[in-house]
Amino acid sequence: LRGLRLVYFRGQSELFPVVCGLNHLQHLYIDRVNLTGGPNNPAAPNISSVQGLKDLRSLSLFNRQTADSPFHIIALLPNLRELRLSVPNASLLWSITNQAQATPYRFENLRVFESYEPLQPRLFEQLYSFLGLCPKLRALSLNPSTAVQSPTPEPLLPFPSTSIPLLESFSGSLKVAEAIIPGRPVHELHILLAPKDWRHITEDHLETLASGTVPVRHLHLETYLWLKDWLESVSRTFGAVEEFDLRFWADHFGTVAKYPMDELKHFKNLRRLRIRKGAGSAFTGDAQAIPASEPETVQRKFLQDLDKGGLYPLLEEVEISGRDEWVKREGQWIHRA
């Protein structure tokens, strides 16, 4: 058995050693599963048993359990490459960090870490301690509400300059991105701008986001509105971008004909463009509906306008409204079903 997915399974305490006995398991996904027995009879997992999962490469844990979770000992997994956690209050993160500091592995092979619960700035000491044990981390994804929904504004602790030196991909809030990206080889960037961010973001903010050691080539922005001057600044700052994904939430633009075109003129290397409009809010968890398709004639007009003036000579793929994809073949736009 190479992969196991447990979802909403009312397991008993003996389930944990059974899972750990699957010596060839490489991918484990756990969602709303009690691995430790009832609250009056929690299992005391045998630390040596988890070492039977020596081949485990990917672990996804969405239990929202903390103190009684047996996976505080996941630092004993020597070959773990990908870790995805729902980490309320960072207590689980704190416990696995403490365990890792006492083992020889210290997440030395971890390449991908994703946290699906927002962390407040006061908990960033735990996050930084954990990331300090991940020298080969390539991709970091943090809940976009992390550090942006505090009841009161709190400054972030300075991020250690020697941590995660190989980071290539970051996804999260503007505030955290500004702390982590400088000095690291981040070429893929996914930023969700809070309502207060897009109103006040300046070229200094953009320069900070672009201050990695390599040019950003894949840029994904989610915002409530886009403004012409702001988008021009984005394209000017990130001139090496090859893939640009813009998603905006405010329902201010009724047709694709009003989507940005000239504003992106500094993206001379642009090959793939995605422009999507969603309903609801990524912060509040409201429904995120995909709008109905525009008539094909309207879409073609938009593509023709993109071609005017030769602003995007390398553009070969366009996705409109998250629904319609177009590819360019021999100079002609073809609708891909």
C-alpha positions in Angstrom: 0.0 0.0 0.0 1.5 3.3 -1.1 -1.2 5.8 -0.3 -3.9 5.9 2.4 -6.7 8.5 2.9 -8.7 8.5 6.1 -11.6 10.9 6.2 -14.1 11.2 9.1 -13.3 7.8 10.5 -14.2 7.2 14.1 -11.1 5.1 14.8 -10.0 3.7 18.2 -6.6 4.0 19.8 -5.3 0.9 18.0 -5.6 2.6 14.6 -2.3 4.5 15.1 0.0 1.4 15.4 -1.9 -0.1 12.4 -1.1 2.9 10.3 2.5 2.8 11.4 2.8 -0.8 10.4 2.3 0.1 6.7 6.0 0.0 6.0 5.8 1.0 2.3 3.3 3.8 2.8 4.4 7.0 1.0 1.3 9.3 1.1 -0.9 9.7 4.1 -4.0 12.0 4.3 -5.9 12.3 7.5 -9.0 14.5 7.9 -11.2 14.5 11.0 -10.0 11.1 12.3 -9.3 10.5 16.0 -6.2 8.4 16.1 -5.8 8.5 19.8 -8.9 7.0 21.3 -11.6 8.8 23.4 -10.9 11.8 25.6 -11.0 9.5 28.7 -8.7 6.9 27.2 -6.1 8.6 25.0 -3.6 6.4 23.4 0.1 6.9 24.3 1.7 6.3 20.9 4.9 4.3 20.9 7.6 6.6 19.5 9.4 3.7 17.9 6.3 2.6 16.0 6.2 5.8 13.8 9.7 4.9 12.5 8.0 2.1 10.6 6.9 4.8 8.2 10.4 5.4 7.0 9.2 5.6 3.4 6.5 8.3 4.0 7.0 11.2 1.6 3.7 13.2 2.1 1.6 13.8 5.2 -1.6 15.8 5.3 -3.1 16.2 8.7 -6.4 18.1 9.1 -7.6 16.8 12.4 -7.3 20.2 14.3 -6.1 18.1 17.2 -3.2 19.4 19.3 -2.1 18.0 22.6 -3.3 14.4 22.1 -2.2 14.1 18.5 0.3 11.3 18.0 1.8 13.3 15.1 3.8 15.5 17.5 6.5 12.9 16.7 6.4 13.2 12.9 9.9 14.7 13.1 11.1 11.1 13.3 10.1 10.6 9.7 13.5 10.8 7.9 12.2 11.0 4.3 9.2 13.3 4.7 9.1 15.7 1.7 5.6 17.3 2.0 3.8 18.4 5.1 0.3 20.0 5.1 -1.3 20.9 8.4 -4.3 22.5 10.0 -2.6 24.1 12.9 -4.9 26.0 15.3 -3.0 28.3 17.5 0.3 26.8 16.3 0.4 24.4 19.3 0.9 21.4 17.1 3.6 23.2 15.2 5.3 24.0 18.5 5.2 20.4 19.7 6.6 18.9 16.5 9.3 21.6 16.5 10.3 20.7 20.1 10.4 17.0 19.1 12.5 17.8 16.0 15.1 19.6 18.0 15.7 16.4 19.9 16.1 14.1 16.8 18.8 13.8 14.2 16.5 14.5 11.3 15.1 18.0 11.9 13.0 17.9 8.7 16.2 17.9 6.7 14.4 16.6 3.6 11.2 18.6 3.8 10.5 20.4 0.5 6.9 21.6 0.9 5.1 23.0 3.9 1.5 24.3 3.9 -0.4 25.6 6.9 -4.2 26.1 6.6 -4.9 27.9 9.8 -4.2 31.6 10.3 -1.4 32.5 12.7 -1.2 35.8 14.6 2.1 37.6 14.8 2.6 36.7 18.4 2.9 33.0 17.3 5.5 33.6 14.7 8.3 32.6 17.0 6.9 29.0 16.7 6.7 29.3 13.0 10.2 30.7 12.6 11.6 28.0 14.9 10.0 25.3 12.8 11.2 26.8 9.5 14.7 27.0 10.9 14.7 23.1 10.9 13.8 22.9 7.2 17.0 23.8 5.3 15.8 22.3 2.0 12.3 23.8 1.9 11.3 24.9 -1.6 7.6 25.8 -1.2 5.9 27.6 1.7 2.2 28.3 1.8 0.5 30.1 4.7 -3.1 30.8 5.2 -3.6 34.3 3.6 -5.3 35.6 6.7 -2.1 35.0 8.6 -0.9 38.3 10.3 -3.6 40.4 8.6 -6.6 40.0 10.8 -5.2 40.7 14.2 -7.5 42.7 16.5 -4.7 45.2 16.9 -1.8 45.8 14.5 1.3 43.8 15.6 4.7 44.0 14.0 6.3 40.7 12.8 9.5 39.5 14.3 12.4 39.8 11.9 12.8 36.7 9.9 16.2 35.0 10.3 18.3 35.6 7.3 19.7 32.1 7.3 16.4 30.2 7.3 15.0 28.4 4.3 17.7 29.6 1.9 16.4 27.5 -1.0 12.8 28.8 -1.0 11.4 29.1 -4.5 7.7 29.5 -4.0 5.7 31.5 -1.5 1.9 31.8 -1.0 0.4 34.0 1.7 -0.3 37.6 2.8 1.6 40.7 1.8 2.8 41.3 5.3 4.4 37.9 5.7 5.8 38.0 2.1 7.6 41.2 2.9 9.3 39.5 5.8 10.3 36.2 4.1 11.0 36.9 0.4 14.1 39.3 0.5 17.3 37.5 -0.1 15.7 34.2 -1.2 15.4 32.6 -4.7 11.6 33.0 -4.9 10.5 32.8 -8.5 6.8 31.9 -7.9 4.7 34.3 -5.8 1.1 34.1 -4.8 -0.2 37.1 -2.8 -3.7 37.7 -1.5 -4.1 41.4 -0.8 -6.3 42.3 2.1 -8.8 45.2 1.5 -6.5 47.6 3.4 -3.5 46.4 1.4 -4.6 47.1 -2.2 -5.6 50.7 -1.2 -2.2 51.5 0.3 0.3 49.3 -1.5 3.2 51.4 -2.9 6.1 50.8 -5.2 8.2 50.3 -2.1 6.0 47.3 -1.2 6.4 45.9 -4.7 10.1 46.4 -4.7 10.3 44.4 -1.4 8.3 41.6 -3.0 10.7 41.6 -5.9 13.9 41.6 -3.8 14.6 37.9 -4.0 17.8 36.7 -5.5 16.1 35.6 -8.8 13.4 37.3 -10.9 9.8 36.4 -10.2 8.4 34.5 -13.2 5.1 33.3 -11.9 3.0 36.0 -10.2 -0.5 35.4 -8.8 -2.4 38.2 -7.2 -5.8 38.2 -5.5 -7.3 41.5 -4.7 -10.6 43.3 -4.3 -10.1 45.8 -7.0 -7.4 46.6 -9.6 -6.4 50.2 -10.5 -4.7 51.1 -13.7 -1.7 52.9 -12.1 -1.2 50.1 -9.6 -1.2 47.4 -12.3 1.3 49.4 -14.3 3.6 49.5 -11.3 3.2 45.7 -10.9 4.2 45.0 -14.5 7.1 47.5 -14.3 8.4 46.0 -11.1 8.0 42.3 -12.2 9.2 42.7 -15.8 10.4 39.1 -16.0 7.0 37.5 -15.3 6.0 34.8 -17.8 2.7 33.8 -16.1 0.4 36.3 -14.5 -2.8 35.3 -12.7 -5.0 38.1 -11.5 -8.2 37.4 -9.5 -10.3 40.3 -8.2 -13.4 40.0 -6.0 -15.3 43.3 -6.2 -18.2 43.2 -8.7 -17.3 46.4 -10.5 -16.6 45.2 -14.0 -19.5 43.8 -15.9 -17.7 42.5 -19.1 -14.4 41.1 -20.1 -14.0 44.1 -22.4 -13.2 46.2 -19.3 -10.4 43.9 -18.1 -6.8 45.2 -18.0 -4.8 45.3 -21.2 -2.4 48.2 -21.6 -1.8 48.2 -17.9 0.4 45.1 -18.2 2.5 46.4 -21.0 5.8 45.9 -19.2 5.3 42.2 -19.1 7.4 41.7 -22.3 8.0 38.0 -21.4 4.4 37.2 -20.7 3.3 33.7 -22.0 0.3 32.9 -19.9 -2.4 35.3 -18.7 -5.3 34.4 -16.4 -7.9 37.0 -15.4 -10.6 35.9 -13.1 -13.5 37.6 -11.3 -14.9 35.9 -8.2 -17.8 36.6 -5.9 -17.5 36.6 -2.1 -14.3 37.0 -0.1 -11.3 34.8 0.3 -11.0 36.1 3.9 -14.5 35.5 5.1 -15.0 32.2 3.3 -18.0 33.3 1.4 -19.0 31.4 -1.7 -16.6 32.1 -4.6 -18.8 31.8 -7.7 -17.4 31.6 -11.2 -19.3 34.1 -13.4 -21.0 33.0 -16.5 -19.0 32.9 -19.7 -18.8 36.0 -21.9 -20.1 35.6 -25.5 -17.3 34.3 -27.7 -17.4 37.5 -29.8 -16.6 39.6 -26.7 -13.8 37.3 -25.8 -12.3 37.4 -29.3 -12.5 41.2 -29.2 -10.6 41.2 -25.9 -7.9 38.9 -27.4 -7.5 41.0 -30.5 -7.1 44.1 -28.3 -4.3 42.3 -26.4 -2.6 41.7 -29.7 -2.7 45.3 -30.8 0.6 47.1 -30.8 2.6 44.0 -30.2 2.7 44.6 -26.5 2.8 40.9 -25.6 4.7 39.2 -28.4 5.2 35.9 -26.5 1.6 35.5 -25.2 0.3 32.1 -26.1 -2.4 31.2 -23.5 -5.2 33.2 -22.0 -7.8 32.2 -19.5 -10.9 34.4 -19.0 -13.1 34.4 -15.9 -11.7 31.1 -14.7 -13.8 29.3 -17.3 -12.7 29.9 -20.9 -9.2 29.0 -22.2 -7.6 30.2 -25.4 -4.4 29.2 -27.0 -2.5 30.8 -29.9 -1.6 28.6 -32.8 0.1 30.1 -35.9 -1.0 33.6 -34.9 -4.6 32.7 -34.4 -6.5 32.4 -31.1 -8.3 29.0 -30.7 -10.9 28.3 -28.0 -9.9 25.3 -26.0 -12.9 23.4 -24.8 
